[in-house]
């Protein structure tokens, strides 16, 4: 009895498990072929057999049929995942450049103010009287 069990397990193929599942992508031609084959199925259980043979889910067939009924052949093509690229507008480029320039000028102004503060402190330490802004204008 034990020898009989060993021979049956030896005939089974090993289960292959991948590290990470990969998303399947179906070409437009493949989707259209499956839709034609499914439409040609007349016997009960034929569509189920087709799905099992191809390794598909009924949701695939349902979605592909909906897209085909709407006449969206282009919708059957695989879609690129991720965020859609934005069209670059000249105004957006200009705004980005102005923001960069503004940040640069702000840094320069802060450094200049810091230098003025240092000059004031040095003049106070050395006892040198600096002219006030009103005295500089006249």
N, CA, C and O of each residue as an XYZ file, in Angstrom:
552
protein
N       0.824     -1.176      0.000
C       0.000      0.000      0.000
C       0.879      1.253      0.000
O       0.605      2.191     -0.749
N       1.914      1.284      0.815
C       2.789      2.435      0.892
C       3.543      2.634     -0.417
O       3.742      3.776     -0.830
N       3.951      1.606     -1.057
C       4.657      1.700     -2.335
C       3.749      2.253     -3.416
O       4.211      2.956     -4.315
N       2.443      1.941     -3.338
C       1.473      2.433     -4.308
C       1.345      3.956     -4.203
O       1.210      4.631     -5.223
N       1.384      4.510     -2.977
C       1.265      5.947     -2.782
C       2.492      6.679     -3.309
O       2.377      7.778     -3.853
N       3.646      6.086     -3.153
C       4.872      6.718     -3.622
C       4.882      6.845     -5.129
O       5.338      7.857     -5.660
N       4.390      5.841     -5.825
C       4.428      5.884     -7.279
C       3.463      6.937     -7.817
O       3.738      7.543     -8.853
N       2.327      7.171     -7.129
C       1.380      8.169     -7.618
C       1.920      9.583     -7.397
O       1.665     10.470     -8.211
N       2.666      9.806     -6.305
C       3.226     11.134     -6.074
C       4.419     11.397     -6.973
O       4.712     12.552     -7.283
N       5.098     10.376     -7.389
C       6.259     10.553     -8.249
C       5.834     11.006     -9.645
O       6.617     11.645    -10.348
N       4.619     10.690    -10.052
C       4.156     11.037    -11.390
C       3.654     12.487    -11.470
O       3.607     13.066    -12.555
N       3.287     13.062    -10.340
C       2.761     14.425    -10.349
C       3.875     15.428    -10.581
O       4.967     15.282    -10.031
N       3.611     16.438    -11.384
C       4.645     17.473    -11.562
C       4.728     18.330    -10.307
O       3.739     18.508     -9.595
N       5.905     18.853    -10.049
C       6.089     19.705     -8.884
C       5.385     21.035     -9.112
O       5.349     21.549    -10.230
N       4.836     21.576     -8.053
C       4.166     22.864     -8.137
C       5.222     23.955     -8.179
O       6.125     23.997     -7.344
N       5.098     24.830     -9.156
C       6.056     25.916     -9.291
C       5.455     27.172     -8.671
O       4.361     27.606     -9.034
N       6.190     27.736     -7.737
C       5.735     28.943     -7.074
C       6.772     30.030     -7.344
O       7.951     29.871     -7.029
N       6.317     31.133     -7.931
C       7.250     32.225     -8.220
C       7.336     33.157     -7.008
O       6.442     33.184     -6.163
N       8.412     33.907     -6.944
C       8.616     34.828     -5.829
C       7.577     35.934     -5.821
O       7.038     36.283     -4.770
N       7.300     36.479     -6.982
C       6.361     37.583     -7.073
C       5.436     37.339     -8.260
O       5.876     36.955     -9.344
N       4.152     37.569     -8.032
C       3.187     37.380     -9.110
C       3.408     38.436    -10.177
O       3.702     39.592     -9.872
N       3.265     38.031    -11.426
C       3.421     38.962    -12.540
C       2.069     39.181    -13.182
O       1.311     38.235    -13.395
N       1.771     40.421    -13.487
C       0.522     40.770    -14.147
C       0.567     40.280    -15.586
O       1.517     40.533    -16.327
N      -0.480     39.576    -15.952
C      -0.546     39.087    -17.322
C      -1.050     40.197    -18.232
O      -1.907     40.994    -17.851
N      -0.508     40.233    -19.428
C      -0.931     41.217    -20.423
C      -1.388     40.449    -21.648
O      -0.711     39.535    -22.118
N      -2.541     40.835    -22.153
C      -3.106     40.157    -23.308
C      -3.117     41.111    -24.491
O      -3.515     42.269    -24.362
N      -2.680     40.622    -25.643
C      -2.668     41.476    -26.832
C      -4.088     41.658    -27.357
O      -4.995     40.901    -27.013
N      -4.260     42.662    -28.182
C      -5.568     42.931    -28.779
C      -6.005     41.758    -29.644
O      -7.169     41.360    -29.613
N      -5.078     41.208    -30.413
C      -5.410     40.073    -31.288
C      -5.870     38.874    -30.458
O      -6.815     38.183    -30.839
N      -5.209     38.626    -29.331
C      -5.586     37.510    -28.472
C      -6.987     37.709    -27.906
O      -7.800     36.785    -27.907
N      -7.268     38.929    -27.419
C      -8.586     39.215    -26.863
C      -9.672     39.028    -27.911
O     -10.725     38.457    -27.627
N      -9.415     39.509    -29.122
C     -10.400     39.376    -30.194
C     -10.603     37.907    -30.569
O     -11.725     37.489    -30.856
N      -9.520     37.121    -30.568
C      -9.635     35.689    -30.885
C     -10.483     34.972    -29.835
O     -11.332     34.149    -30.176
N     -10.252     35.285    -28.564
C     -11.025     34.655    -27.488
C     -12.497     35.051    -27.597
O     -13.379     34.217    -27.389
N     -12.768     36.311    -27.920
C     -14.153     36.755    -28.082
C     -14.837     36.023    -29.229
O     -16.006     35.654    -29.121
N     -14.114     35.811    -30.328
C     -14.691     35.063    -31.467
C     -14.957     33.619    -31.080
O     -16.010     33.069    -31.402
N     -14.002     33.003    -30.387
C     -14.183     31.611    -29.968
C     -15.342     31.482    -28.990
O     -16.107     30.520    -29.065
N     -15.481     32.435    -28.076
C     -16.572     32.388    -27.105
C     -17.915     32.573    -27.807
O     -18.907     31.953    -27.425
N     -17.948     33.427    -28.834
C     -19.190     33.639    -29.577
C     -19.580     32.393    -30.363
O     -20.762     32.148    -30.606
N     -18.583     31.610    -30.759
C     -18.859     30.400    -31.535
C     -19.291     29.229    -30.654
O     -19.760     28.218    -31.178
N     -19.148     29.333    -29.353
C     -19.530     28.262    -28.432
C     -21.054     28.173    -28.361
O     -21.736     29.147    -28.042
N     -21.575     26.968    -28.668
C     -23.028     26.779    -28.646
C     -23.456     25.758    -27.602
O     -24.589     25.806    -27.121
N     -22.585     24.854    -27.250
C     -22.941     23.799    -26.304
C     -22.785     24.299    -24.866
O     -21.928     25.140    -24.589
N     -23.607     23.786    -23.957
C     -23.461     24.176    -22.545
C     -22.083     23.743    -22.010
O     -21.650     22.612    -22.229
N     -21.420     24.641    -21.323
C     -20.111     24.333    -20.742
C     -18.944     24.583    -21.674
O     -17.792     24.452    -21.263
N     -19.215     24.941    -22.923
C     -18.129     25.153    -23.878
C     -17.323     26.404    -23.529
O     -16.099     26.417    -23.663
N     -18.002     27.440    -23.089
C     -17.285     28.671    -22.723
C     -16.422     28.420    -21.495
O     -15.291     28.899    -21.422
N     -16.954     27.668    -20.526
C     -16.163     27.334    -19.338
C     -14.922     26.549    -19.719
O     -13.842     26.779    -19.174
N     -15.076     25.625    -20.655
C     -13.930     24.834    -21.100
C     -12.894     25.729    -21.789
O     -11.690     25.549    -21.608
N     -13.374     26.687    -22.575
C     -12.477     27.625    -23.249
C     -11.701     28.441    -22.207
O     -10.487     28.609    -22.320
N     -12.403     28.939    -21.207
C     -11.740     29.738    -20.170
C     -10.718     28.917    -19.393
O      -9.627     29.403    -19.091
N     -11.072     27.658    -19.064
C     -10.128     26.794    -18.350
C      -8.903     26.514    -19.212
O      -7.773     26.562    -18.728
N      -9.130     26.222    -20.487
C      -8.031     25.906    -21.401
C      -7.061     27.088    -21.521
O      -5.845     26.900    -21.570
N      -7.610     28.303    -21.567
C      -6.778     29.487    -21.751
C      -6.276     30.074    -20.421
O      -5.430     30.968    -20.415
N      -6.799     29.567    -19.304
C      -6.385     30.078    -18.002
C      -6.931     31.466    -17.731
O      -6.255     32.292    -17.118
N      -8.155     31.732    -18.182
C      -8.781     33.040    -18.020
C      -9.898     32.981    -16.997
O     -10.388     31.907    -16.648
N     -10.289     34.139    -16.527
C     -11.424     34.258    -15.627
C     -12.623     34.752    -16.427
O     -12.475     35.367    -17.483
N     -13.810     34.472    -15.903
C     -15.012     34.933    -16.587
C     -15.067     36.462    -16.614
O     -15.675     37.045    -17.512
N     -14.435     37.110    -15.637
C     -14.412     38.579    -15.615
C     -13.636     39.140    -16.805
O     -13.964     40.213    -17.310
N     -12.594     38.407    -17.260
C     -11.878     38.837    -18.462
C     -12.839     38.897    -19.640
O     -12.928     39.902    -20.345
N     -13.552     37.797    -19.833
C     -14.474     37.703    -20.966
C     -15.567     38.762    -20.855
O     -15.926     39.391    -21.850
N     -16.092     38.959    -19.660
C     -17.152     39.945    -19.441
C     -16.673     41.344    -19.807
O     -17.358     42.071    -20.526
N     -15.485     41.723    -19.306
C     -14.942     43.062    -19.578
C     -14.646     43.235    -21.056
O     -14.976     44.272    -21.633
N     -14.031     42.239    -21.680
C     -13.684     42.339    -23.100
C     -14.944     42.437    -23.958
O     -14.966     43.159    -24.954
N     -15.991     41.710    -23.569
C     -17.254     41.793    -24.323
C     -17.846     43.195    -24.220
O     -18.305     43.746    -25.220
N     -17.841     43.775    -23.024
C     -18.378     45.121    -22.842
C     -17.636     46.127    -23.714
O     -18.255     46.969    -24.364
N     -16.324     46.037    -23.724
C     -15.537     46.974    -24.519
C     -15.804     46.784    -26.009
O     -15.889     47.757    -26.759
N     -15.934     45.545    -26.428
C     -16.192     45.277    -27.842
C     -17.593     45.753    -28.245
O     -17.781     46.247    -29.357
N     -18.571     45.607    -27.350
C     -19.925     46.059    -27.649
C     -19.984     47.574    -27.789
O     -20.760     48.099    -28.588
N     -19.191     48.252    -27.040
C     -19.173     49.715    -27.138
C     -18.406     50.176    -28.368
O     -18.356     51.369    -28.669
N     -17.812     49.228    -29.071
C     -17.059     49.587    -30.267
C     -15.710     50.192    -29.957
O     -15.153     50.942    -30.758
N     -15.199     49.870    -28.816
C     -13.915     50.431    -28.405
C     -12.806     49.421    -28.652
O     -12.290     48.803    -27.721
N     -12.451     49.265    -29.915
C     -11.369     48.335    -30.239
C     -10.064     48.820    -29.621
O      -9.228     48.017    -29.206
N      -9.900     50.119    -29.563
C      -8.677     50.656    -28.960
C      -8.648     50.373    -27.461
O      -7.577     50.299    -26.859
N      -9.834     50.215    -26.859
C      -9.888     49.938    -25.425
C      -9.419     48.526    -25.110
O      -9.077     48.234    -23.964
N      -9.396     47.659    -26.089
C      -8.921     46.296    -25.860
C      -7.396     46.229    -25.764
O      -6.842     45.231    -25.302
N      -6.729     47.282    -26.197
C      -5.274     47.273    -26.118
C      -4.845     47.467    -24.670
O      -5.524     48.163    -23.916
N      -3.740     46.870    -24.273
C      -3.290     47.008    -22.887
C      -2.979     48.468    -22.558
O      -2.438     49.206    -23.382
N      -3.328     48.862    -21.351
C      -3.102     50.232    -20.919
C      -1.822     50.301    -20.089
O      -1.497     49.386    -19.332
N      -1.114     51.401    -20.252
C       0.081     51.621    -19.454
C      -0.355     52.050    -18.064
O      -1.202     52.932    -17.918
N       0.213     51.436    -17.055
C      -0.165     51.737    -15.683
C       0.598     52.935    -15.177
O       1.630     53.312    -15.731
N       0.078     53.538    -14.105
C       0.751     54.654    -13.464
C       0.108     55.981    -13.812
O      -0.856     56.036    -14.576
N       0.639     57.034    -13.256
C       0.055     58.351    -13.519
C       0.266     58.768    -14.962
O       1.292     58.465    -15.569
N      -0.712     59.461    -15.494
C      -0.622     59.927    -16.865
C       0.336     61.109    -16.945
O       0.318     61.981    -16.076
N       1.178     61.144    -17.985
C       2.090     62.284    -18.099
C       1.314     63.567    -18.376
O       0.335     63.564    -19.122
N       1.755     64.645    -17.776
C       1.085     65.925    -17.962
C       1.733     66.660    -19.125
O       2.948     66.603    -19.316
N       0.914     67.341    -19.889
C       1.429     68.151    -20.980
C       2.084     69.391    -20.393
O       1.493     70.081    -19.562
N       3.297     69.670    -20.827
C       4.018     70.827    -20.315
C       3.510     72.079    -21.023
O       3.520     72.176    -22.250
N       3.071     73.021    -20.216
C       2.571     74.275    -20.726
C       3.679     75.319    -20.574
O       4.450     75.266    -19.616
N       3.762     76.258    -21.505
C       4.781     77.303    -21.431
C       4.630     78.128    -20.156
O       5.625     78.552    -19.568
N       3.387     78.358    -19.729
C       3.166     79.121    -18.499
C       3.716     78.373    -17.292
O       4.295     78.978    -16.390
N       3.534     77.045    -17.278
C       4.059     76.248    -16.159
C       5.581     76.334    -16.102
O       6.163     76.447    -15.023
N       6.221     76.281    -17.271
C       7.678     76.394    -17.305
C       8.118     77.769    -16.797
O       9.083     77.885    -16.043
N       7.400     78.801    -17.221
C       7.724     80.163    -16.808
C       7.548     80.331    -15.295
O       8.380     80.953    -14.634
N       6.464     79.776    -14.756
C       6.218     79.850    -13.311
C       7.327     79.151    -12.546
O       7.810     79.670    -11.540
N       7.732     77.986    -13.012
C       8.806     77.235    -12.354
C      10.097     78.042    -12.355
O      10.792     78.112    -11.341
N      10.418     78.653    -13.497
C      11.640     79.453    -13.602
C      11.575     80.660    -12.676
O      12.558     80.985    -12.009
N      10.420     81.330    -12.630
C      10.277     82.505    -11.753
C      10.382     82.121    -10.278
O      10.953     82.867     -9.482
N       9.838     80.969     -9.913
C       9.948     80.505     -8.529
C      11.402     80.232     -8.166
O      11.844     80.545     -7.061
N      12.142     79.646     -9.104
C      13.566     79.387     -8.879
C      14.332     80.698     -8.697
O      15.141     80.836     -7.780
N      14.062     81.659     -9.589
C      14.726     82.961     -9.499
C      14.384     83.665     -8.192
O      15.255     84.261     -7.558
N      13.122     83.600     -7.791
C      12.679     84.236     -6.554
C      13.418     83.641     -5.356
O      13.886     84.375     -4.486
N      13.522     82.318     -5.311
C      14.212     81.649     -4.196
C      15.688     82.070     -4.155
O      16.244     82.284     -3.078
N      16.313     82.188     -5.321
C      17.717     82.593     -5.396
C      17.896     84.022     -4.877
O      18.821     84.297     -4.113
N      17.012     84.925     -5.292
C      17.095     86.315     -4.846
C      16.816     86.443     -3.345
O      17.424     87.273     -2.668
N      15.912     85.634     -2.835
C      15.632     85.646     -1.391
C      16.875     85.228     -0.607
O      17.189     85.832      0.419
N      17.581     84.207     -1.076
C      18.810     83.770     -0.395
C      19.862     84.883     -0.416
O      20.537     85.117      0.587
N      20.004     85.567     -1.555
C      20.967     86.674     -1.661
C      20.593     87.801     -0.704
O      21.464     88.363     -0.040
N      19.305     88.137     -0.625
C      18.846     89.211      0.257
C      19.120     88.855      1.716
O      19.541     89.715      2.489
N      18.889     87.611      2.100
C      19.149     87.178      3.474
C      20.632     87.283      3.805
O      20.998     87.699      4.904
N      21.490     86.903      2.851
C      22.937     87.015      3.085
C      23.352     88.478      3.222
O      24.169     88.826      4.075
N      22.775     89.336      2.366
C      23.112     90.768      2.436
C      22.674     91.353      3.772
O      23.412     92.136      4.371
N      21.494     90.989      4.247
C      21.023     91.476      5.544
C      21.923     90.986      6.662
O      22.199     91.728      7.605
N      22.381     89.756      6.571
C      23.276     89.212      7.596
C      24.600     89.973      7.602
O      25.166     90.237      8.663
N      25.091     90.324      6.408
C      26.346     91.078      6.323
C      26.183     92.477      6.931
O      27.089     92.969      7.603
N      25.055     93.105      6.704
C      24.796     94.424      7.269
C      24.759     94.335      8.781
O      25.304     95.205      9.461
N      24.130     93.310      9.322
C      24.078     93.122     10.770
C      25.478     92.946     11.347
O      25.786     93.487     12.409
N      26.323     92.193     10.652
C      27.698     91.988     11.110
C      28.448     93.319     11.101
O      29.187     93.619     12.039
N      28.264     94.121     10.045
C      28.933     95.420      9.960
C      28.492     96.334     11.110
O      29.314     97.056     11.674
N      27.211     96.309     11.457
C      26.710     97.122     12.560
C      27.377     96.715     13.868
O      27.797     97.569     14.649
N      27.472     95.411     14.103
C      28.060     94.930     15.352
C      29.549     95.281     15.429
O      30.052     95.647     16.491
N      30.253     95.165     14.287
C      31.681     95.491     14.270
C      31.868     96.978     14.551
O      32.765     97.357     15.304
N      31.031     97.822     13.950
C      31.154     99.271     14.174
C      30.851     99.619     15.626
O      31.474    100.522     16.185
N      29.916     98.927     16.236
C      29.610     99.165     17.645
C      30.796     98.761     18.528
O      31.142     99.466     19.477
N      31.412     97.619     18.204
C      32.552     97.158     18.991
C      33.733     98.112     18.862
O      34.439     98.360     19.840
N      33.953     98.648     17.664
C      35.088     99.545     17.437
C      34.759    100.988     17.786
O      35.646    101.841     17.808
N      33.495    101.265     18.060
C      33.088    102.607     18.442
C      32.992    103.556     17.268
O      33.093    104.769     17.450
N      32.801    103.039     16.075
C      32.671    103.861     14.875
C      31.190    104.132     14.665
O      30.376    103.209     14.679
N      30.850    105.375     14.474
C      29.443    105.733     14.248
C      29.125    105.589     12.770
O      29.756    106.220     11.923
N      28.159    104.769     12.474
C      27.724    104.582     11.080
C      26.669    105.629     10.744
O      25.856    105.983     11.598
N      26.673    106.125      9.515
C      25.643    107.098      9.141
C      24.269    106.430      9.076
O      24.157    105.275      8.665
N      23.241    107.145      9.475
C      21.874    106.626      9.406
C      21.404    106.711      7.960
O      22.014    107.425      7.164
N      20.349    106.013      7.603
C      19.871    106.071      6.221
C      19.478    107.490      5.789
O      19.634    107.836      4.618
N      18.975    108.308      6.704
C      18.610    109.681      6.359
C      19.839    110.503      6.019
O      19.817    111.317      5.096
N      20.932    110.285      6.781
C      22.181    111.012      6.530
C      22.811    110.609      5.215
O      23.462    111.421      4.557
N      22.616    109.321      4.817
C      23.194    108.834      3.554
C      22.462    109.457      2.354
O      23.084    109.714      1.322
N      21.154    109.701      2.479
C      20.384    110.261      1.372
C      20.757    111.715      1.097
O      20.684    112.156     -0.050
N      21.155    112.470      2.123
C      21.428    113.896      1.902
C      22.858    114.186      1.557
O      23.220    115.343      1.347
